[in-house]
Amino acid sequence: MVPWRLRRCWNHLLCRKPPPLSMVPITLACVTTFLVLLYISFTTNNFVLHKNNNSSPTLPGFKQQQHELIISHELIINNNNIIPTHNEESSSTSNNISRTINDDHEDGPLFFNDTTSLPLLTLPLTIGSSIDKHVHDDNVYHDKEIFLQNYEEMKKNLKIYIYPHDKNDPFASSLLPVYTPEPGGNYASESYFKNVLFKSRFVTTNPSEADLFFLPFSIASLRHDRRVGVGGLQDFIKDYMTSVIQIYPYWNRTDGADHFYVACHSIGRMAMEKVGFVKSNAIQVVCSSSYFLANYYAHKDVCFPQIWPRHDEPLDLGLSKRKRLAFFAGAVNSPIRKEVLKAWQNDTSIFVHSGRMKAPYSEQLLGSKYCLHVKGFEVNTARIGDALFYGCVPVILADYYDLPFMDIVNWKSFSVIVTSSDISNLKKILTNISSKEYSKLQANVLKVRKHFQWNKSAVDFDAFYMVLYELWLRRSSIRLISTI
């Protein structure tokens, strides 16, 4: 028998009136809303990621015309794969990383092609990191196998067109190479590159096969020309670029993305003030590569080393002959140098000297374990090249700038990078490096210093070839998309 309570409930249900029809759409609407919200909650992350990967970050440089110019300065390595980096900081970073620089620039936007990988630079190298991450990596290259493979491809295929100039041109000395006397001084890198390029097999007279176009004006030469000088640099470059654009079609077809110029002197950035489209669009090969400079665009531009030319055989005195812990000498022309001088000028193991020295500079480099590269009025200096030449481990004290060839070589394996905030801890940082760890650093110094050497005629893997390789990585993929 059915219990009386169940019978009572059953009878009550049979007697109830059905719900009004108006409740049906309300119920369906509530269910639908719930399902939509549930779907959005599961797909929001994917939607945002998709959007980030396909939106084009803007950089200043291109004026709006009838077409948008879609530019990609890329690292072209093994069928467009990025050089892998072997450090914890970058292992979780997407290979499609990109930067937005100087968004408030007056020129129009430059768009990176979202389908192409951009150079993945190791950001921690530009801002310093703890010392224990600097001494445990024996490999001086990010990936030696990929580097060598692509280096050989570059040597076979790279073609550069140089805008031609007559020997009778009034400014031939600044537009053509000068082979005598041999380049000298702090800014010799600019002249060496130009002299070697003009007589290299990479030059082509057929612009249709060129990967890159070289703008051959010399900033270092023009600043000493009485007809131009520092005050006339901007107008000279402006007139020169006007001629290039009017006479030749090559700049106009890419807005200069496949063009480059070389300037080691820091005054080069001032020379570009009246041609913002050049510094924004062309590849700038410069010694001064600070992120604080308005004219330097990381990933697009190339940092090349400022090297005092030397022709004797480099020495490599080992640890036993290096009695001093660290050494620096130079003008006290920046806050960071003042701080270094204040902290260590009276120390017995870290020798810091302001101004000119009585003892030979080379003896101090050969007698020191570590040689300090401290940012001065500008970030560029020949001190890194000096340290490497004399087998001294460089200590980098200059925040937020690209080190030369950092796309290729692993600076952590042969230098010590210290943030300016750790100047007071410098001695502790250096003394905590064991003799075994120091031996690794110095051995790697001897491996990489061939890349920081200029020669009258190019020698495999020297500074000239390394700069060309950086340019090879940055050759552009161009496509035009109609906006009409």
Secondary structure, DSSP 8 states (H G I E B T S, - for coil): ---HHHHHHHHHHHHS----TTHHHHHHHHHHHHHHHHHHHHHHHHHHHHHHHHS--EEE-----SEEEEEEE----TTT------SHHHHTS-TT------TT-SS-EEEE-TTS------THHHH---GGGTSS---SBS-HHHHHHHHHHHHHH--EEE----TTSTTHHHHS---SS---STTHHHHHHHHHHHTSTTB-S-GGG-SEEE----HHHHTT-TTTHHHHHHHHHHHHHHHHHHH-SHHHHHTTTTEEEEE-STTHHHHTTT-HHHHHHSEEEES--BTTSTT--TTTSEE--------S------GGG--EEEEEEE---SHHHHHHHHHHTT-SSEEEEES--SS-HHHHHHTEEEEEEE--SSS--THHHHHHHTT-EEEEE--SB--TTTTTB-GGGT-EE--GGGGGGHHHHHHTS-HHHHHHHHHHHHHHGGGG---SS--TTSHHHHHHHHHHHT-EEEEEEE--
